[in-house]
Amino acid sequence: MKAIRAVILLISLMVTTTASAGPIFSFDAPGNSFTNGSWKFALNFEVLTSVTVSGLGYYADPLSGNVDNNAVALYDSGQNLLASVLVTNAYDVFDFFRYVTISELILGPGVYQVVGVSRGDNYTWNNVNHTFDPNISYISNSWIEDLDGIASYVGGSQNDSIFGFSGPNVFIGDPRDFTGPNPVPAPASLMLLLLGMAVLLVRRKTF
């Protein structure tokens, strides 16, 4: 009986604490493929519920799949640098982006900016089924011509395209989802496994 209670308690904890892993935004297909020089593309977003950031990434146009040593940085609303990476082709493509793992960083509710340098690579906008994670709310996009290759904070905002120009992205949750050779078991699958264990224990007690 104690074993059954332990399994049920574990299932309850998983239901309340397990969070999905993925980028703060995703889309089914790019809306465009274009470049006209090097730009600093920034996404201004609000975190509604605390999330754990595990990676920063940059868009890899599917026509080539390549990036070009793109600098990506994450800032808070006070323009304080929280994390930065250099995205290269050494990293796998995950849903049109290449991500670099960072030390886990918890973002509390508030406003943040992720900015990336295009370095002349193709970028996209007005993407197909462009959606945001439920814990994230889009605010605006910002962009400025790149002159130094540094992912510095970009002031101001523009809303000249739906959700801005896709360059940098942020990955939240377990980084194994974009770095590991084997998929991480989905929470639902783990709960079914534990539920099956509970049923077996009940049957053993019954018979």
Backbone as CSV, one residue per row, in Angstrom:
resi,resn,N_x,N_y,N_z,CA_x,CA_y,CA_z,C_x,C_y,C_z
1,MET,0.835,-1.214,0.000,0.000,0.000,0.000,0.866,1.260,0.000
2,LYS,1.966,1.202,0.773,2.865,2.353,0.816,3.501,2.604,-0.547
3,ALA,3.830,1.503,-1.243,4.434,1.635,-2.574,3.470,2.299,-3.547
4,ILE,2.182,1.916,-3.458,1.166,2.499,-4.334,1.046,3.996,-4.070
5,ARG,1.019,4.360,-2.787,0.920,5.772,-2.440,2.118,6.554,-2.948
6,ALA,3.290,5.942,-2.896,4.506,6.614,-3.362,4.434,6.888,-4.860
7,VAL,3.941,5.890,-5.626,3.818,6.067,-7.073,2.813,7.170,-7.390
8,ILE,1.668,7.155,-6.689,0.642,8.179,-6.918,1.181,9.570,-6.589
9,LEU,1.955,9.674,-5.503,2.546,10.957,-5.130,3.511,11.432,-6.189
10,LEU,4.314,10.519,-6.752,5.267,10.888,-7.792,4.560,11.388,-9.032
11,ILE,3.456,10.731,-9.388,2.673,11.176,-10.545,2.145,12.584,-10.299
12,SER,1.658,12.843,-9.110,1.127,14.164,-8.778,2.203,15.234,-8.879
13,LEU,3.397,14.895,-8.405,4.495,15.860,-8.480,4.871,16.159,-9.918
14,MET,4.855,15.128,-10.763,5.182,15.339,-12.171,4.157,16.219,-12.849
15,VAL,2.897,16.030,-12.516,1.839,16.843,-13.121,2.013,18.307,-12.773
16,THR,2.431,18.597,-11.532,2.509,19.970,-11.071,3.833,20.640,-11.371
17,THR,4.909,19.852,-11.582,6.220,20.477,-11.741,6.826,20.333,-13.123
18,THR,6.347,19.392,-13.969,6.962,19.176,-15.256,6.553,20.262,-16.250
19,ALA,7.542,20.889,-16.873,7.271,21.920,-17.867,7.754,21.436,-19.223
20,SER,7.065,21.843,-20.268,7.473,21.453,-21.598,8.742,22.190,-21.992
21,ALA,9.505,21.577,-22.882,10.736,22.184,-23.361,10.550,22.599,-24.809
22,GLY,11.149,23.720,-25.188,11.048,24.180,-26.559,11.459,25.636,-26.669
23,PRO,11.469,26.159,-27.889,11.820,27.564,-28.092,10.698,28.483,-27.643
24,ILE,11.021,29.760,-27.403,9.973,30.694,-26.991,9.022,30.987,-28.136
25,PHE,9.478,30.774,-29.376,8.551,30.865,-30.510,8.960,29.834,-31.554
26,SER,7.991,29.432,-32.359,8.241,28.456,-33.419,7.283,28.723,-34.571
27,PHE,7.562,28.099,-35.701,6.662,28.230,-36.857,6.791,26.977,-37.712
28,ASP,5.779,26.756,-38.556,5.750,25.556,-39.390,6.643,25.682,-40.618
29,ALA,6.753,26.898,-41.147,7.573,27.116,-42.340,7.945,28.597,-42.425
30,PRO,9.140,28.892,-42.933,9.535,30.303,-43.092,8.637,31.004,-44.106
31,GLY,8.379,32.279,-43.859,7.567,33.048,-44.799,8.380,33.658,-45.914
32,ASN,9.694,33.836,-45.682,10.561,34.479,-46.663,11.986,33.950,-46.529
33,SER,12.815,34.284,-47.509,14.243,33.964,-47.462,14.964,35.091,-48.185
34,PHE,15.597,35.978,-47.398,16.114,37.213,-47.984,17.244,37.762,-47.126
35,THR,18.156,38.468,-47.756,19.173,39.210,-47.019,19.563,40.448,-47.799
36,ASN,19.892,41.498,-47.085,20.350,42.736,-47.718,21.415,43.399,-46.841
37,GLY,22.322,42.564,-46.338,23.379,43.084,-45.487,23.325,42.461,-44.111
38,SER,24.134,42.980,-43.213,24.177,42.458,-41.847,23.372,43.354,-40.915
39,TRP,22.518,42.709,-40.110,21.618,43.438,-39.221,21.671,42.868,-37.807
40,LYS,21.301,43.702,-36.856,21.053,43.240,-35.493,19.546,43.146,-35.334
41,PHE,19.052,41.909,-35.220,17.621,41.674,-35.060,17.339,41.370,-33.593
42,ALA,16.369,42.080,-33.023,16.037,41.885,-31.611,14.555,41.572,-31.454
43,LEU,14.264,40.713,-30.492,12.889,40.362,-30.135,12.651,40.784,-28.695
44,ASN,11.669,41.635,-28.474,11.300,42.075,-27.140,10.089,41.264,-26.688
45,PHE,10.223,40.594,-25.558,9.154,39.709,-25.106,8.980,39.797,-23.597
46,GLU,7.817,39.355,-23.154,7.509,39.346,-21.726,7.376,37.908,-21.241
47,VAL,8.010,37.614,-20.123,7.844,36.322,-19.473,6.668,36.436,-18.503
48,LEU,5.653,35.611,-18.706,4.442,35.669,-17.883,4.579,34.819,-16.620
49,THR,5.210,33.668,-16.769,5.472,32.747,-15.659,6.930,32.331,-15.743
50,SER,7.602,32.235,-14.634,9.039,31.942,-14.626,9.389,30.751,-15.518
51,VAL,10.464,30.907,-16.294,10.942,29.851,-17.181,12.445,29.677,-16.970
52,THR,12.946,28.518,-17.361,14.380,28.241,-17.265,14.971,28.191,-18.666
53,VAL,15.872,29.111,-18.945,16.524,29.176,-20.255,17.721,28.227,-20.257
54,SER,17.809,27.399,-21.299,18.919,26.449,-21.399,19.740,26.624,-22.670
55,GLY,19.281,27.486,-23.585,20.033,27.680,-24.820,19.628,28.938,-25.557
56,LEU,20.562,29.469,-26.345,20.303,30.591,-27.240,20.627,30.125,-28.652
57,GLY,19.828,30.560,-29.620,20.035,30.076,-30.975,19.873,31.144,-32.028
58,TYR,20.214,30.744,-33.269,20.044,31.653,-34.403,19.466,30.881,-35.586
59,TYR,18.688,31.590,-36.381,17.973,31.020,-37.517,18.936,30.500,-38.577
60,ALA,18.687,29.258,-39.023,19.463,28.645,-40.101,18.539,28.462,-41.298
61,ASP,18.647,29.321,-42.268,17.765,29.274,-43.434,17.786,27.870,-44.055
62,PRO,16.601,27.254,-44.268,16.564,25.881,-44.771,17.147,25.711,-46.173
63,LEU,17.302,26.807,-46.917,17.903,26.699,-48.245,19.357,26.247,-48.155
64,SER,20.013,26.620,-47.053,21.412,26.217,-46.870,21.626,25.460,-45.561
65,GLY,20.802,25.776,-44.543,20.959,25.166,-43.227,22.128,25.721,-42.443
66,ASN,22.775,26.749,-42.999,23.986,27.266,-42.384,23.758,28.534,-41.564
67,VAL,24.627,28.715,-40.586,24.752,29.983,-39.872,26.183,30.470,-40.110
68,ASP,26.523,31.609,-39.544,27.823,32.190,-39.880,28.440,32.863,-38.662
69,ASN,28.681,32.064,-37.602,29.256,32.615,-36.365,28.433,33.803,-35.865
70,ASN,27.141,33.567,-35.731,26.221,34.639,-35.342,26.235,34.848,-33.836
71,ALA,26.484,36.065,-33.421,26.451,36.416,-32.002,25.004,36.583,-31.561
72,VAL,24.655,35.989,-30.409,23.306,36.099,-29.845,23.451,36.434,-28.367
73,ALA,22.625,37.353,-27.878,22.699,37.751,-26.468,21.307,37.977,-25.906
74,LEU,21.180,37.766,-24.601,19.914,37.943,-23.889,20.087,39.044,-22.844
75,TYR,19.135,39.977,-22.820,19.191,41.115,-21.901,17.899,41.217,-21.104
76,ASP,17.994,41.825,-19.924,16.779,42.141,-19.179,16.331,43.545,-19.542
77,SER,15.252,44.028,-18.930,14.694,45.331,-19.299,15.610,46.493,-18.927
78,GLY,16.570,46.238,-18.041,17.543,47.264,-17.676,18.758,47.252,-18.570
79,GLN,18.695,46.486,-19.661,19.778,46.345,-20.635,21.009,45.657,-20.051
80,ASN,20.800,44.861,-18.996,21.889,44.088,-18.409,22.042,42.771,-19.168
81,LEU,23.274,42.452,-19.538,23.543,41.217,-20.270,23.385,40.019,-19.340
82,LEU,22.545,39.055,-19.752,22.300,37.855,-18.955,23.046,36.646,-19.480
83,ALA,23.192,36.558,-20.797,23.886,35.425,-21.412,24.209,35.772,-22.857
84,SER,25.256,35.146,-23.388,25.617,35.376,-24.789,26.318,34.146,-25.345
85,VAL,26.171,33.925,-26.640,26.786,32.777,-27.305,27.209,33.181,-28.713
86,LEU,27.980,32.301,-29.333,28.328,32.426,-30.748,27.823,31.163,-31.427
87,VAL,26.882,31.297,-32.336,26.245,30.148,-32.972,26.997,29.782,-34.254
88,THR,27.449,28.535,-34.316,28.175,28.052,-35.489,27.483,26.809,-36.049
89,ASN,27.999,26.331,-37.171,27.423,25.150,-37.808,27.767,23.855,-37.087
90,ALA,28.532,23.952,-36.008,28.848,22.752,-35.216,27.629,22.257,-34.449
91,TYR,26.619,23.112,-34.321,25.423,22.764,-33.552,24.308,22.303,-34.482
92,ASP,23.544,21.302,-34.022,22.482,20.723,-34.845,21.354,21.721,-35.098
93,VAL,20.655,21.510,-36.212,19.473,22.308,-36.522,18.274,21.716,-35.790
94,PHE,17.533,22.562,-35.099,16.323,22.147,-34.392,15.222,23.134,-34.771
95,ASP,14.263,22.672,-35.582,13.152,23.533,-36.020,13.641,24.871,-36.572
96,PHE,14.525,24.798,-37.569,15.039,25.963,-38.299,16.067,26.793,-37.525
97,PHE,16.461,26.368,-36.343,17.436,27.132,-35.560,18.560,26.221,-35.087
98,ARG,19.738,26.791,-34.917,20.853,26.103,-34.263,21.026,26.730,-32.883
99,TYR,21.052,25.890,-31.850,21.119,26.379,-30.467,22.436,26.003,-29.803
100,VAL,22.888,26.904,-28.939,24.066,26.667,-28.122,23.607,26.582,-26.665
101,THR,24.028,25.538,-25.969,23.653,25.355,-24.571,24.326,26.392,-23.678
102,ILE,23.582,26.917,-22.717,24.134,27.829,-21.722,23.826,27.263,-20.328
103,SER,24.507,27.783,-19.326,24.167,27.405,-17.958,22.731,27.822,-17.691
104,GLU,21.968,26.952,-17.039,20.551,27.235,-16.825,20.348,28.596,-16.179
105,LEU,19.425,29.342,-16.749,19.155,30.710,-16.312,17.656,30.870,-16.104
106,ILE,17.242,31.186,-14.890,15.818,31.361,-14.598,15.417,32.804,-14.877
107,LEU,14.410,32.952,-15.727,13.848,34.276,-16.017,12.524,34.405,-15.275
108,GLY,12.467,35.350,-14.364,11.217,35.612,-13.675,10.310,36.462,-14.535
109,PRO,9.069,36.661,-14.115,8.150,37.512,-14.876,8.762,38.888,-15.120
110,GLY,8.670,39.350,-16.363,9.255,40.639,-16.710,9.528,40.713,-18.192
111,VAL,10.166,41.805,-18.606,10.441,42.074,-20.015,11.911,41.798,-20.324
112,TYR,12.153,41.167,-21.475,13.501,40.792,-21.885,13.682,41.042,-23.382
113,GLN,14.944,41.026,-23.805,15.250,41.144,-25.232,16.313,40.121,-25.605
114,VAL,16.082,39.398,-26.708,17.109,38.555,-27.283,17.489,39.178,-28.621
115,VAL,18.783,39.325,-28.849,19.262,39.990,-30.062,20.323,39.127,-30.725
116,GLY,20.295,39.101,-32.053,21.278,38.328,-32.805,21.767,39.101,-34.015
117,VAL,22.994,38.810,-34.428,23.614,39.472,-35.575,23.506,38.559,-36.790
118,SER,22.954,39.081,-37.884,22.696,38.232,-39.051,23.951,37.924,-39.865
119,ARG,24.922,38.822,-39.854,26.172,38.648,-40.613,25.912,38.333,-42.086
120,GLY,24.853,38.913,-42.645,24.539,38.731,-44.054,23.771,37.462,-44.364
121,ASP,23.480,36.642,-43.343,22.715,35.412,-43.577,21.260,35.737,-43.899
122,ASN,20.596,34.822,-44.601,19.176,35.007,-44.903,18.351,35.048,-43.622
123,TYR,17.327,35.878,-43.632,16.393,35.933,-42.514,14.974,35.784,-43.055
124,THR,14.025,35.642,-42.161,12.645,35.403,-42.571,11.688,36.244,-41.744
125,TRP,10.455,36.402,-42.231,9.415,37.136,-41.514,8.052,36.681,-42.034
126,ASN,6.998,37.054,-41.307,5.629,36.634,-41.658,5.567,35.118,-41.901
127,ASN,6.021,34.368,-40.888,6.129,32.920,-41.027,4.780,32.203,-40.890
128,VAL,4.744,30.966,-41.339,3.514,30.167,-41.323,3.288,29.624,-39.910
129,ASN,2.098,29.918,-39.353,1.728,29.440,-38.005,2.795,29.783,-36.961
130,HIS,3.166,31.034,-36.951,4.159,31.535,-35.985,3.477,31.681,-34.628
131,THR,3.936,30.891,-33.640,3.301,30.901,-32.320,4.349,31.041,-31.222
132,PHE,3.890,31.481,-30.048,4.767,31.651,-28.904,4.399,30.655,-27.803
133,ASP,5.400,30.319,-27.002,5.170,29.479,-25.846,4.123,30.144,-24.948
134,PRO,3.260,29.367,-24.282,2.217,29.957,-23.425,2.753,30.845,-22.308
135,ASN,4.018,30.641,-21.914,4.607,31.450,-20.848,5.216,32.752,-21.354
136,ILE,5.144,32.951,-22.678,5.801,34.103,-23.314,4.782,34.943,-24.066
137,SER,4.940,36.266,-23.967,4.083,37.184,-24.718,4.952,38.104,-25.578
138,TYR,4.642,38.159,-26.865,5.379,39.031,-27.788,5.065,40.500,-27.503
139,ILE,6.110,41.337,-27.502,5.921,42.780,-27.319,6.173,43.520,-28.624
140,SER,7.387,43.405,-29.144,7.741,44.098,-30.379,9.073,43.576,-30.886
141,ASN,9.453,44.043,-32.052,10.783,43.712,-32.566,11.580,44.998,-32.772
142,SER,12.884,44.858,-32.767,13.782,45.986,-32.985,14.875,45.548,-33.949
143,TRP,15.361,46.468,-34.748,16.473,46.128,-35.633,17.273,47.377,-35.957
144,ILE,18.535,47.144,-36.254,19.439,48.228,-36.608,20.556,47.633,-37.461
145,GLU,21.131,48.426,-38.325,22.229,47.944,-39.159,23.416,47.541,-38.286
146,ASP,24.010,46.414,-38.619,25.161,45.925,-37.853,26.459,46.487,-38.415
147,LEU,27.251,47.054,-37.519,28.533,47.620,-37.935,29.728,46.984,-37.226
148,ASP,29.454,46.194,-36.162,30.572,45.657,-35.386,30.481,44.163,-35.083
149,GLY,29.388,43.493,-35.456,29.254,42.063,-35.224,28.950,41.681,-33.792
150,ILE,28.655,42.673,-32.939,28.381,42.425,-31.525,26.870,42.457,-31.287
151,ALA,26.379,41.489,-30.530,24.940,41.420,-30.230,24.626,42.353,-29.066
152,SER,24.699,43.637,-29.304,24.413,44.636,-28.277,22.930,44.943,-28.239
153,TYR,22.476,45.480,-27.112,21.057,45.798,-26.921,20.599,46.795,-27.993
154,VAL,19.391,46.559,-28.534,18.841,47.426,-29.580,17.657,48.189,-29.007
155,GLY,17.768,49.497,-28.962,16.688,50.313,-28.430,15.587,50.557,-29.443
156,GLY,14.467,51.091,-28.957,13.337,51.383,-29.833,12.601,50.120,-30.223
157,SER,11.575,50.286,-31.036,10.810,49.120,-31.491,10.167,49.414,-32.828
158,GLN,10.022,48.380,-33.625,9.317,48.457,-34.899,8.326,47.293,-34.945
159,ASN,7.248,47.504,-35.640,6.272,46.439,-35.840,5.876,46.406,-37.309
160,ASP,6.916,46.336,-38.149,6.698,46.390,-39.586,6.484,45.017,-40.211
161,SER,6.437,43.972,-39.391,6.114,42.630,-39.872,5.484,41.876,-38.708
162,ILE,4.804,40.782,-39.025,4.149,40.001,-37.982,5.211,39.301,-37.134
163,PHE,5.330,39.701,-35.868,6.288,39.126,-34.924,7.740,39.417,-35.277
164,GLY,7.980,40.368,-36.183,9.346,40.777,-36.462,10.098,39.852,-37.399
165,PHE,11.403,40.091,-37.480,12.279,39.307,-38.343,12.917,38.190,-37.525
166,SER,12.830,36.969,-38.025,13.324,35.820,-37.273,14.827,35.668,-37.458
167,GLY,15.544,35.938,-36.372,16.988,35.738,-36.326,17.321,34.952,-35.075
168,PRO,17.344,35.632,-33.895,17.673,34.940,-32.648,16.452,34.266,-32.027
169,ASN,16.732,33.275,-31.170,15.664,32.589,-30.455,16.202,32.124,-29.101
170,VAL,15.285,31.779,-28.213,15.633,31.334,-26.858,14.994,29.982,-26.617
171,PHE,15.772,29.037,-26.072,15.232,27.719,-25.764,15.017,27.609,-24.263
172,ILE,13.825,27.156,-23.880,13.504,26.998,-22.467,13.211,25.530,-22.178
173,GLY,13.622,25.069,-21.006,13.407,23.682,-20.634,14.654,22.847,-20.830
174,ASP,14.482,21.534,-20.870,15.584,20.587,-20.922,16.383,20.728,-22.222
175,PRO,17.692,21.050,-22.153,18.481,21.219,-23.378,18.689,19.922,-24.150
176,ARG,18.443,18.761,-23.499,18.594,17.497,-24.222,17.623,17.402,-25.388
177,ASP,16.573,18.210,-25.355,15.608,18.189,-26.444,16.223,18.678,-27.749
178,PHE,17.291,19.484,-27.673,17.922,19.935,-28.919,19.386,19.516,-29.026
179,THR,19.932,18.856,-28.004,21.335,18.451,-28.059,21.553,16.945,-28.012
180,GLY,20.627,16.211,-27.385,20.840,14.782,-27.166,20.536,13.948,-28.390
181,PRO,21.266,12.803,-28.556,20.992,11.905,-29.682,19.691,11.139,-29.513
182,ASN,19.210,11.051,-28.271,17.965,10.329,-28.002,16.923,11.286,-27.455
183,PRO,15.688,11.163,-27.900,14.650,12.060,-27.399,14.388,11.857,-25.921
184,VAL,14.060,12.923,-25.230,13.712,12.840,-23.817,12.284,12.351,-23.707
185,PRO,11.994,11.367,-22.854,10.610,10.882,-22.726,9.656,12.022,-22.397
186,ALA,8.548,12.041,-23.088,7.558,13.080,-22.832,6.944,12.882,-21.464
187,PRO,6.542,13.949,-20.788,5.921,13.819,-19.465,4.739,12.863,-19.462
188,ALA,3.936,12.911,-20.520,2.762,12.040,-20.580,3.178,10.574,-20.608
189,SER,4.262,10.269,-21.337,4.730,8.893,-21.416,5.226,8.409,-20.066
190,LEU,5.944,9.268,-19.358,6.437,8.905,-18.035,5.290,8.670,-17.066
191,MET,4.270,9.484,-17.145,3.131,9.318,-16.244,2.384,8.024,-16.537
192,LEU,2.272,7.671,-17.834,1.618,6.410,-18.181,2.410,5.231,-17.635
193,LEU,3.751,5.328,-17.709,4.587,4.263,-17.181,4.380,4.100,-15.678
194,LEU,4.361,5.213,-14.970,4.162,5.157,-13.523,2.760,4.661,-13.176
195,LEU,1.779,5.062,-13.975,0.411,4.603,-13.742,0.322,3.096,-13.917
196,GLY,1.042,2.578,-14.937,1.072,1.146,-15.153,1.687,0.410,-13.987
197,MET,2.737,1.011,-13.412,3.364,0.409,-12.234,2.385,0.353,-11.074
198,ALA,1.615,1.429,-10.915,0.636,1.466,-9.823,-0.421,0.388,-9.997
199,VAL,-0.885,0.189,-11.247,-1.896,-0.833,-11.526,-1.354,-2.221,-11.206
200,LEU,-0.084,-2.467,-11.595,0.527,-3.767,-11.304,0.614,-4.020,-9.812
201,LEU,0.964,-2.972,-9.055,1.061,-3.106,-7.606,-0.304,-3.423,-6.993
202,VAL,-1.337,-2.758,-7.500,-2.705,-3.020,-7.009,-3.098,-4.453,-7.275
203,ARG,-2.774,-4.939,-8.499,-3.134,-6.320,-8.844,-2.406,-7.320,-7.975
204,ARG,-1.137,-7.025,-7.679,-0.372,-7.932,-6.816,-0.971,-7.984,-5.397
205,LYS,-1.431,-6.807,-4.922,-2.038,-6.778,-3.588,-3.373,-7.514,-3.591
206,THR,-4.087,-7.422,-4.730,-5.414,-8.041,-4.816,-5.323,-9.561,-4.868
207,PHE,-4.310,-10.023,-5.645,-4.196,-11.477,-5.816,-3.093,-12.027,-4.897
